């Protein structure tokens, strides 16, 4: 078995002394793991950093084997990691989201969206792109939100809320009596251009609620500190101190 | 499965040696043979050293370093600069920095870096102890000597954010061209980082 594909590094872990197991989000083969011989060495490690776009050749005797990767870096997003915390937190959070997808299940739309959002991470619009990516992940995992029209009136205008129960949009007038119980739908998700900090916070609250309820909690998972760090960075806030460990 | 060529005690010794980093079954067999041949000169002192080390090794309660006493030799050394703490991921990094003798400061060993892939979160690292040490009035600078990887640098940013309240300067190691490095052989990431961090001559 052999194939060649373009992929985005999600992470790697050491395997033995000199090798590494690389996890890639590939264009045509989905989230796919493989062993990189010499991957723990100083020559190959830079290419195996999360967020890098690589050209990967995968070889195995049988399809169900872990197989070996030969990896060549194409675009090194990790290089911009020295630029700031937004990119670092963003890359780590996006990789963690992709890890929620099943292995070896092609998701070309997720790959394209991931590639696009990685390119945007250094820009001011990064947060809105990450919120849209989280929405797309919900859709890919089978829990997509219906934000096209009001669940109560059927109108496609003045959509301001989302029902936490049904995941459907609710218009301003229909949702007003229950506004305290509804989630805010930020304007940039209902077609408007531009996004304020409040919109961004609302966007993350919306996607965070549904990701936690439908995807993370059933698997016994929680959001990592990377998402919290990314949101705090884009909103100009500080990370809430959650560390309690003495380590070691 | 290969047939055992020696008694179970020797086979057990070979198996344990083969678990050491850098040793496989063949080299473990050679090491075991060497130990057996030099029983008095090498095997006995080694066994004694291993036993003593196992009994006496402690994790320093201040910095997380490995030593035979707590606080460790580094923490109790009065000649070290008390105003600087170098934060490293592992004891191996501490030893590497000490080998280089680049700085005469104190250390703090985190015990790893944040890594979602390996399920390592802030609660698994010695971050609270670092924050507490940073609030000591004698400490003026925290140097984050963490790996130049996404995990390492994410950890650095996370710690920087937690140290905002502490009255300390937070710095990190430079990224760029290694001593003796040739540009032609460097990866794109290192070159980009080096270009961004260029300094006037």
HADDOCK unambig.tbl for C-alpha pairs under 7 A between the chains (distance, minus, plus):
assign (segid A and resid 11 and name CA) (segid B and resid 117 and name CA) 6.84 0.50 0.50
assign (segid A and resid 49 and name CA) (segid B and resid 149 and name CA) 6.65 0.50 0.50
assign (segid A and resid 49 and name CA) (segid B and resid 150 and name CA) 6.37 0.50 0.50
assign (segid A and resid 50 and name CA) (segid B and resid 150 and name CA) 6.68 0.50 0.50
assign (segid A and resid 76 and name CA) (segid B and resid 188 and name CA) 6.72 0.50 0.50
assign (segid A and resid 76 and name CA) (segid B and resid 189 and name CA) 5.97 0.50 0.50
assign (segid A and resid 78 and name CA) (segid B and resid 150 and name CA) 6.66 0.50 0.50
assign (segid A and resid 78 and name CA) (segid B and resid 189 and name CA) 6.75 0.50 0.50
assign (segid A and resid 79 and name CA) (segid B and resid 189 and name CA) 4.09 0.50 0.50
assign (segid A and resid 79 and name CA) (segid B and resid 190 and name CA) 6.86 0.50 0.50
assign (segid A and resid 79 and name CA) (segid B and resid 192 and name CA) 6.31 0.50 0.50
assign (segid A and resid 79 and name CA) (segid B and resid 193 and name CA) 6.32 0.50 0.50
assign (segid A and resid 81 and name CA) (segid B and resid 150 and name CA) 6.76 0.50 0.50
assign (segid A and resid 82 and name CA) (segid B and resid 193 and name CA) 6.59 0.50 0.50
assign (segid A and resid 85 and name CA) (segid B and resid 154 and name CA) 6.92 0.50 0.50
assign (segid A and resid 85 and name CA) (segid B and resid 157 and name CA) 5.92 0.50 0.50
assign (segid A and resid 88 and name CA) (segid B and resid 150 and name CA) 6.39 0.50 0.50
assign (segid A and resid 88 and name CA) (segid B and resid 154 and name CA) 5.72 0.50 0.50
assign (segid A and resid 89 and name CA) (segid B and resid 154 and name CA) 6.37 0.50 0.50
assign (segid A and resid 96 and name CA) (segid B and resid 116 and name CA) 6.75 0.50 0.50
assign (segid A and resid 224 and name CA) (segid B and resid 116 and name CA) 6.92 0.50 0.50
assign (segid A and resid 238 and name CA) (segid B and resid 161 and name CA) 6.69 0.50 0.50
assign (segid A and resid 239 and name CA) (segid B and resid 161 and name CA) 6.67 0.50 0.50
assign (segid A and resid 241 and name CA) (segid B and resid 162 and name CA) 6.87 0.50 0.50
assign (segid A and resid 243 and name CA) (segid B and resid 122 and name CA) 4.94 0.50 0.50
assign (segid A and resid 243 and name CA) (segid B and resid 123 and name CA) 4.90 0.50 0.50
assign (segid A and resid 243 and name CA) (segid B and resid 127 and name CA) 6.80 0.50 0.50
assign (segid A and resid 243 and name CA) (segid B and resid 128 and name CA) 6.40 0.50 0.50
assign (segid A and resid 244 and name CA) (segid B and resid 123 and name CA) 5.13 0.50 0.50
assign (segid A and resid 244 and name CA) (segid B and resid 128 and name CA) 6.35 0.50 0.50
assign (segid A and resid 245 and name CA) (segid B and resid 122 and name CA) 6.94 0.50 0.50
assign (segid A and resid 245 and name CA) (segid B and resid 123 and name CA) 4.05 0.50 0.50
assign (segid A and resid 245 and name CA) (segid B and resid 124 and name CA) 5.63 0.50 0.50
assign (segid A and resid 245 and name CA) (segid B and resid 125 and name CA) 6.08 0.50 0.50
assign (segid A and resid 245 and name CA) (segid B and resid 126 and name CA) 6.11 0.50 0.50
assign (segid A and resid 245 and name CA) (segid B and resid 128 and name CA) 6.59 0.50 0.50
assign (segid A and resid 246 and name CA) (segid B and resid 125 and name CA) 6.35 0.50 0.50
assign (segid A and resid 246 and name CA) (segid B and resid 126 and name CA) 4.61 0.50 0.50
assign (segid A and resid 246 and name CA) (segid B and resid 127 and name CA) 7.00 0.50 0.50
assign (segid A and resid 246 and name CA) (segid B and resid 128 and name CA) 6.48 0.50 0.50
assign (segid A and resid 246 and name CA) (segid B and resid 129 and name CA) 6.51 0.50 0.50
assign (segid A and resid 247 and name CA) (segid B and resid 110 and name CA) 6.88 0.50 0.50
assign (segid A and resid 247 and name CA) (segid B and resid 111 and name CA) 6.29 0.50 0.50
assign (segid A and resid 247 and name CA) (segid B and resid 123 and name CA) 6.62 0.50 0.50
assign (segid A and resid 247 and name CA) (segid B and resid 124 and name CA) 4.65 0.50 0.50
assign (segid A and resid 247 and name CA) (segid B and resid 125 and name CA) 3.76 0.50 0.50
assign (segid A and resid 247 and name CA) (segid B and resid 126 and name CA) 4.01 0.50 0.50
assign (segid A and resid 248 and name CA) (segid B and resid 111 and name CA) 5.48 0.50 0.50
assign (segid A and resid 248 and name CA) (segid B and resid 124 and name CA) 6.82 0.50 0.50
assign (segid A and resid 248 and name CA) (segid B and resid 125 and name CA) 6.42 0.50 0.50
assign (segid A and resid 248 and name CA) (segid B and resid 126 and name CA) 6.82 0.50 0.50
